[in-house]
């Protein structure tokens, strides 16, 4: 058994995973392959979205494979880097939006009301977000500056980054406010529902893809256990 959790080469373990249930593996592969075909979005656009998503799921195998696939489809280093910055911005986006829960709780306690009444995720959080900005001082200004810089037109278009790539990332960070904001941006830019759907499907593959790649750890463990049991028999 390897001394490292994340081996560089996991082909043996992944082959074993496939062998144990080829029918399920085939269904997964079909969904994966259909998702990354040219459609409303190009294969290259989907792979760049996958690069961003892989940085959200923090799967080293996914990052490596999606960067390679993007490059094979003609993506530039600049496009890949901008995709990663979009992922970073959406990694920030969920805690930023969820600051509304913290500041709503603070207001509730100030008014001597119980925190256990009412609901999470109210639709209008402008007051709480503005409070967060005010309390953050100059940190808030640098956050706004960073956000503006990430989403300006560059190697990738602003509309693609905000409305499509961002939408996929937002589904992985599970932030309802980010999802809603990205849909608004996509619609304002005239981007189709089909493009949005394809981006979400990429996010679905990448969420599962992280679990899929990490099966190598489970398979290595199983193979080690089976070898020891065989030796004892």
C-alpha distance (Angstrom), angle and dihedral (degrees) to the residues before:
residue distance angle dihedral
X1 . . .
X2 3.80 . .
X3 3.82 121.0 .
X4 3.81 89.6 -138.8
X5 3.80 129.2 69.4
X6 3.81 93.5 -145.5
X7 3.79 110.2 45.3
X8 3.78 116.4 -171.1
X9 3.82 94.0 -130.6
X10 3.81 117.2 45.5
X11 3.81 101.3 160.1
X12 3.81 94.2 117.5
X13 3.79 93.1 51.9
X14 3.82 93.6 45.5
X15 3.81 91.0 49.5
X16 3.81 89.0 53.1
X17 3.81 90.2 50.4
X18 3.82 89.7 53.5
X19 3.82 92.5 47.2
X20 3.81 93.3 54.2
X21 3.82 93.1 61.4
X22 3.81 113.6 5.3
X23 3.81 93.3 171.0
X24 3.81 94.1 57.8
X25 3.79 90.4 41.8
X26 3.80 89.6 53.2
X27 3.82 92.3 52.2
X28 3.81 90.3 50.0
X29 3.80 92.5 47.5
X30 3.81 91.9 50.0
X31 3.81 92.1 52.3
X32 3.81 91.2 45.9
X33 3.81 94.4 48.8
X34 3.81 94.4 45.3
X35 3.79 90.6 50.4
X36 3.81 93.0 56.6
X37 3.81 97.5 47.3
X38 3.80 120.2 110.6
X39 3.79 109.2 -85.4
X40 3.77 133.9 130.2
X41 3.81 82.5 -26.7
X42 3.79 122.6 44.2
X43 3.79 122.8 -116.4
X44 3.80 89.1 -109.3
X45 3.79 92.9 52.4
X46 3.80 90.3 49.6
X47 3.79 92.8 50.2
X48 3.81 90.7 50.0
X49 3.81 88.9 50.9
X50 3.81 86.7 50.3
X51 3.81 90.6 52.8
X52 3.80 89.2 56.0
X53 3.81 92.3 44.4
X54 3.80 92.2 49.7
X55 3.79 89.7 57.9
X56 3.81 88.6 53.8
X57 3.81 93.1 49.6
X58 3.85 89.1 42.8
X59 3.80 92.9 -139.4
X60 3.83 109.8 155.4
X61 3.82 93.3 -160.4
X62 3.81 91.8 51.0
X63 3.80 92.0 48.7
X64 3.80 91.8 50.9
X65 3.80 95.5 46.0
X66 3.81 96.2 44.0
X67 3.79 93.5 49.0
X68 3.80 89.1 51.7
X69 3.81 92.8 46.9
X70 3.81 91.4 47.6
X71 3.80 91.5 51.6
X72 3.82 90.8 47.6
X73 3.81 88.6 55.3
X74 3.80 92.4 52.0
X75 3.80 102.2 -95.3
X76 3.78 114.3 156.2
X77 3.79 125.2 -129.2
X78 3.81 87.6 -113.0
X79 3.82 92.0 55.6
X80 3.80 90.6 50.1
X81 3.79 92.3 48.7
X82 3.81 92.3 48.8
X83 3.82 89.0 50.6
X84 3.80 89.6 55.3
X85 3.80 91.4 49.9
X86 3.81 89.5 52.6
X87 3.82 88.2 53.2
X88 3.80 90.1 49.7
X89 3.81 90.9 50.9
X90 3.80 92.0 51.4
X91 3.79 91.3 45.7
X92 3.81 84.1 59.6
X93 3.80 92.8 40.6
X94 3.78 97.9 71.7
X95 3.83 96.4 52.1
X96 3.80 88.4 42.7
X97 3.81 92.3 54.7
X98 3.79 92.0 40.7
X99 3.79 89.5 57.0
X100 3.81 82.0 83.4
X101 3.81 89.0 70.2
X102 3.80 91.7 52.7
X103 3.79 93.5 47.9
X104 3.79 93.5 43.8
X105 3.81 88.7 52.1
X106 3.81 89.7 50.9
X107 3.82 91.3 51.7
X108 3.79 90.9 46.8
X109 3.80 91.7 53.7
X110 3.82 90.8 46.2
X111 3.80 87.6 57.8
X112 3.83 92.7 48.3
X113 3.79 91.9 -116.7
X114 3.82 124.5 143.5
X115 3.79 115.5 -101.2
X116 3.80 91.2 -144.2
X117 3.82 95.0 69.1
X118 3.79 125.7 85.0
X119 3.80 127.3 16.8
X120 3.78 141.2 -67.2
X121 3.81 121.1 -119.3
X122 3.77 103.7 35.3
X123 3.80 111.9 -170.5
X124 3.79 98.8 -121.4
X125 3.81 112.7 54.2
X126 3.81 98.4 154.9
X127 3.82 94.5 116.0
X128 3.80 93.5 50.9
X129 3.81 93.9 44.5
X130 3.81 90.6 49.6
X131 3.81 89.1 51.0
X132 3.80 89.2 51.1
X133 3.81 91.0 50.5
X134 3.80 91.5 48.9
X135 3.80 93.4 49.0
X136 3.82 91.6 46.2
X137 3.81 91.9 60.1
X138 3.80 115.1 -174.9
X139 3.81 90.8 -3.8
X140 3.80 86.2 70.7
X141 3.80 91.5 55.0
X142 3.79 92.3 53.4
X143 3.82 89.4 48.4
X144 3.81 90.7 53.1
X145 3.79 91.1 47.0
X146 3.80 91.2 50.1
X147 3.81 91.3 48.7
X148 3.80 92.2 50.8
X149 3.81 91.4 48.6
X150 3.82 94.2 48.8
X151 3.79 93.4 52.0
X152 3.79 101.0 42.5
X153 3.80 119.1 108.8
X154 3.79 110.9 -82.9
X155 3.77 134.2 129.4
X156 3.82 83.2 -26.8
X157 3.78 122.9 40.8
X158 3.79 121.3 -105.2
X159 3.81 91.0 -124.0
X160 3.81 93.3 52.7
X161 3.80 92.5 47.3
X162 3.79 95.7 47.1
X163 3.79 103.1 33.7
X164 3.79 105.1 31.9
X165 3.81 113.5 17.3
X166 3.80 90.4 36.2
X167 3.80 91.0 50.1
X168 3.81 90.9 56.6
X169 3.81 91.6 47.8
X170 3.80 91.5 47.5
X171 3.80 91.2 56.8
X172 3.80 88.7 55.1
X173 3.80 94.7 47.9
X174 3.84 86.5 48.0
X175 3.79 92.1 -135.8
X176 3.83 111.2 153.3
X177 3.80 92.4 -165.4
X178 3.81 92.1 52.4
X179 3.81 91.5 48.2
X180 3.79 91.0 50.5
X181 3.81 92.2 47.0
X182 3.80 92.9 50.0
X183 3.81 92.6 49.6
X184 3.79 88.4 51.6
X185 3.81 90.7 50.7
X186 3.81 92.5 46.3
X187 3.79 92.7 49.9
X188 3.81 92.8 46.1
X189 3.81 89.0 52.7
X190 3.81 91.3 51.0
X191 3.80 93.9 -114.1
X192 3.79 113.9 159.3
X193 3.79 128.2 -112.4
X194 3.80 86.4 -121.8
X195 3.81 90.9 61.3
X196 3.78 90.3 48.4
X197 3.81 91.2 48.9
X198 3.80 92.3 49.8
X199 3.80 91.5 49.8
X200 3.81 90.1 51.5
X201 3.80 90.1 49.5
X202 3.81 88.9 54.0
X203 3.81 88.6 52.1
X204 3.82 89.2 51.1
X205 3.80 91.4 52.0
X206 3.78 91.9 47.9
X207 3.81 92.8 48.9
X208 3.80 88.9 52.9
X209 3.80 91.4 37.3
X210 3.76 92.5 64.5
X211 3.81 90.0 53.6
X212 3.82 89.2 44.6
X213 3.82 94.4 53.0
X214 3.78 92.0 45.4
X215 3.81 90.2 57.0
X216 3.80 83.1 84.6
X217 3.82 86.9 76.6
X218 3.80 91.6 49.9
X219 3.81 92.3 46.4
X220 3.80 93.0 48.4
X221 3.80 88.5 50.6
X222 3.82 92.4 48.8
X223 3.78 92.5 47.2
X224 3.80 90.5 50.6
X225 3.82 92.4 49.0
X226 3.81 92.1 47.1
X227 3.81 92.0 49.8
X228 3.81 91.4 51.6
X229 3.81 91.9 47.7
X230 3.80 90.3 49.0
X231 3.82 90.9 50.5
X232 3.81 90.9 51.2
X233 3.83 93.5 48.9
